[in-house]
């Protein structure tokens, strides 16, 4: 893959964003974004594309050790610096070191402070009772308990957990390289890792008190260990225990992530070609089923049954919510309309009629909208090149997770889509490293469609409120 190709793709990404932002601002000038939101967005888009275009060509031929050291420490430096700086920014803007439209973050912090105090007093039962009475279930307890442990050991500074997020996010870039190298080859693994280093939203969530960074880290770590276990065929007790524990921990953060990991592992064992013998497949499938059945008789199982009962395929809640708010086009929130855009959604908000936090990260959201093209193209390329088996683990996880959130109330929630971003970037890297010159025509078509979609999306946001 040439340096010119990377630069060309980056210029396309920057150009579509600037053109869309300018057009939306002129068409709906009364509701155009404030200058500070525009600057945030422009900075996010330029940072990702410019830094990727500069550093990937410089790093791609380094030795593996040198490459991974640069990836980890550059990612860590960027994330820690951002976490420190944005804390002061939020304090200046809101009077608190929390993000705009803060909700869960303050509760997580307050709950962890209280539980850490009880732990220091040796009162473990108060922690257990508190978690049972104030959380919605097992999947709502993992993150506050993790924060409790951090505060118990290191004190109650808001910065300490965010430094840990930076460490996890930086190592996630290394994990993506390892998974990408074994699955798709060295060049894909390296590009995917660099994309993760400079992906704006992966940096920005290190500066807030939400659980997405930890959830991403655990899920990618679990996928990497599952892949290594099956490819290496070193089926020792400890090698099996690590991915099982990592998968189990994800249930404490978001139930559907753990479910998707189990599903992906099962599909990988069944469909992998030459990696597992027939007897091994039988044993592996039996093992996955046993783990699944054991989970059914735990609090995790109750939550999985709850998801099944509400059928996660009902979008009526979101549609009715929009109607209750007096917004039009609520029927568009139904799953059969939203599902085709699973890789792309949510689209970038470029008008003032959006929550402040969404406006602040609208450039990051756009980057994901643009990179989604390559993730979708990777599936086509894998089938065309008859390498679809390479996609089994990553694809089964990514597609099952996106399917679950698209057929739920979270279809247009940025937070829920963030967990899918590392694998989306890995799939994108595969497409970019295997891109042919004639495939660029498809990119140009997508750029045009994305431009139109951004205009339509922002018009819908205003029209639904009767503003245009």
Residue pairs with C-beta under 8 A, 6 or more apart in sequence:
1 187
1 191
1 432
1 433
1 435
3 53
3 57
5 432
5 435
6 52
6 53
6 56
6 57
6 432
7 53
8 440
9 432
9 443
10 49
10 50
10 52
10 53
11 49
12 443
12 444
12 447
13 45
13 48
13 49
13 367
13 370
14 45
14 46
14 49
14 50
15 447
16 370
16 447
16 450
16 451
17 41
17 42
17 45
17 363
17 366
17 370
18 42
18 45
19 451
20 348
20 350
20 366
20 450
20 451
20 454
20 455
21 33
21 38
21 41
21 42
21 350
23 451
23 455
24 32
24 350
24 351
24 454
24 455
24 458
25 32
25 33
25 38
25 350
26 32
27 455
27 459
28 351
28 458
28 459
28 462
28 468
31 351
31 352
31 353
31 462
31 467
32 351
32 352
33 41
33 350
33 351
33 352
33 359
33 362
34 352
34 359
37 359
37 360
37 362
40 359
40 360
40 361
40 362
40 363
41 348
41 350
41 362
41 363
41 366
42 363
43 363
44 200
44 361
44 363
44 364
44 366
44 367
45 200
45 363
45 366
45 367
47 198
47 200
48 198
48 199
48 200
48 364
48 367
49 367
51 197
51 198
52 194
52 195
52 198
55 74
55 194
55 197
55 198
56 190
56 191
56 194
59 67
59 70
59 71
59 190
59 194
60 67
60 187
60 190
60 191
62 70
67 177
67 190
67 193
68 174
68 177
71 170
71 173
71 174
71 177
71 193
71 194
71 197
72 170
72 171
72 173
72 174
73 170
74 197
75 169
75 170
75 173
75 196
75 197
76 166
76 167
76 170
78 197
78 198
78 203
79 165
79 166
79 169
79 170
79 203
79 206
80 163
80 166
80 206
82 203
82 204
82 206
82 207
83 159
83 162
83 163
83 165
83 166
83 206
83 207
84 159
85 207
86 204
86 207
87 97
87 158
87 159
87 162
87 207
88 97
90 96
90 97
90 98
90 99
90 100
90 207
91 97
93 100
94 100
94 102
96 102
96 106
97 158
98 105
98 106
98 208
98 209
99 105
99 207
99 208
99 357
99 360
100 355
100 356
100 357
100 360
101 355
101 356
101 357
104 209
104 210
105 208
105 209
105 210
106 209
108 143
108 144
108 147
108 209
108 210
108 211
109 147
109 158
109 209
111 130
111 134
111 144
111 147
111 148
112 144
112 147
112 148
112 150
112 151
112 156
113 151
113 156
114 130
115 126
115 127
115 130
115 131
115 144
115 145
115 148
116 148
116 151
116 152
116 156
118 124
118 126
118 127
118 130
119 127
119 148
119 152
120 152
127 148
131 141
131 144
131 145
135 141
135 144
137 255
137 299
137 302
137 303
137 306
138 251
138 252
138 255
138 298
138 299
138 300
138 302
138 303
139 251
139 252
139 253
139 254
139 255
139 300
139 303
141 252
142 211
142 214
142 249
142 251
142 252
142 253
143 211
143 214
143 252
143 253
145 252
146 214
147 161
147 209
150 160
150 161
150 164
151 160
154 160
158 209
161 209
162 206
162 207
162 208
162 209
165 205
165 206
165 213
165 214
166 206
168 213
168 214
168 216
168 217
169 202
169 203
169 205
169 206
169 213
169 216
169 217
171 217
172 196
172 202
172 216
172 217
172 220
172 221
172 422
173 193
173 196
173 197
174 193
175 217
175 220
175 221
175 224
176 189
176 192
176 193
176 196
176 220
176 422
176 425
176 426
177 189
177 190
177 192
177 193
178 189
178 224
178 228
179 189
179 220
179 223
179 224
179 227
179 394
179 426
180 188
180 189
180 190
180 192
180 193
180 426
180 429
180 430
181 188
181 189
181 190
182 189
182 227
182 228
182 231
183 189
183 227
183 390
183 391
183 393
183 394
183 426
184 390
184 426
184 429
184 430
184 433
185 433
187 433
188 426
188 429
188 430
188 433
188 434
189 429
191 429
191 432
191 433
192 425
192 426
192 428
192 429
192 430
195 371
195 425
195 428
195 429
196 202
196 422
196 425
199 364
199 367
199 421
199 425
200 361
200 363
200 364
200 367
201 361
201 364
201 365
201 367
201 368
201 418
201 421
202 213
202 216
202 421
202 422
204 361
204 364
205 212
205 213
205 418
206 213
210 415
211 253
211 254
212 415
212 418
212 419
214 253
215 250
215 253
215 254
215 257
215 419
216 418
216 419
216 421
216 422
218 246
218 249
218 250
218 253
218 257
219 250
219 257
219 261
219 397
219 419
220 422
220 423
221 246
222 243
222 246
222 247
222 250
222 261
223 261
223 264
223 393
223 394
223 397
223 423
225 242
225 243
225 246
226 243
226 261
226 264
226 265
226 268
226 393
227 268
227 393
229 235
229 239
229 240
229 243
230 268
230 269
230 272
230 275
230 276
230 284
231 275
232 239
233 275
240 287
243 265
244 291
247 258
247 261
247 262
247 265
248 258
248 295
248 300
250 257
250 258
250 261
251 257
251 258
251 295
251 300
251 303
254 419
255 300
255 303
255 304
255 307
256 307
256 312
256 401
256 404
256 405
257 401
257 419
258 295
258 300
259 304
259 307
259 400
259 404
260 396
260 397
260 400
260 401
260 404
261 397
262 288
262 291
262 292
263 396
263 397
263 400
264 393
264 394
264 396
264 397
264 400
265 288
265 393
266 285
266 288
266 289
267 392
267 393
267 396
268 392
268 393
268 396
269 276
269 280
269 281
269 284
269 285
269 288
270 281
270 285
271 389
271 392
272 389
272 392
273 389
276 284
295 301
295 304
296 304
296 305
312 404
312 407
312 408
313 335
313 407
313 408
314 335
314 407
314 408
315 333
315 334
315 335
315 338
315 407
315 408
315 409
315 411
316 334
317 409
318 330
318 333
318 409
318 411
318 412
319 330
319 331
319 333
319 334
320 330
321 330
322 329
322 330
322 333
322 464
323 330
326 465
327 464
327 465
328 463
328 464
328 466
329 460
329 463
329 464
331 337
332 338
332 460
333 411
333 412
335 406
335 407
335 408
335 411
338 345
338 406
338 411
338 412
339 403
339 406
339 407
339 411
342 402
342 403
342 406
343 372
343 375
343 376
343 402
343 424
344 368
344 369
344 372
344 450
344 453
345 406
345 411
345 412
345 417
346 365
346 412
346 413
346 414
346 417
347 365
347 369
347 453
347 454
347 457
348 362
348 363
348 365
348 366
348 369
348 454
348 457
349 358
349 359
349 362
349 365
349 457
349 458
349 461
350 362
350 454
350 458
351 458
351 461
351 462
352 359
353 461
353 462
353 465
353 467
354 362
354 461
358 365
358 414
361 414
365 414
366 454
368 417
368 421
368 424
369 450
369 454
370 450
371 424
371 425
371 428
372 424
372 428
373 442
373 443
373 446
373 450
374 427
374 428
374 429
374 431
374 432
375 424
375 425
375 427
375 428
375 431
377 431
377 435
377 439
377 442
378 391
378 427
378 428
378 430
378 431
378 434
379 388
379 391
379 395
379 427
381 430
381 431
381 434
381 439
382 388
382 390
382 391
382 430
385 434
388 395
391 427
394 423
394 426
394 427
395 427
397 423
398 420
398 423
398 424
398 427
401 419
401 420
402 420
405 411
405 413
405 416
405 417
405 420
410 416
459 468
462 468
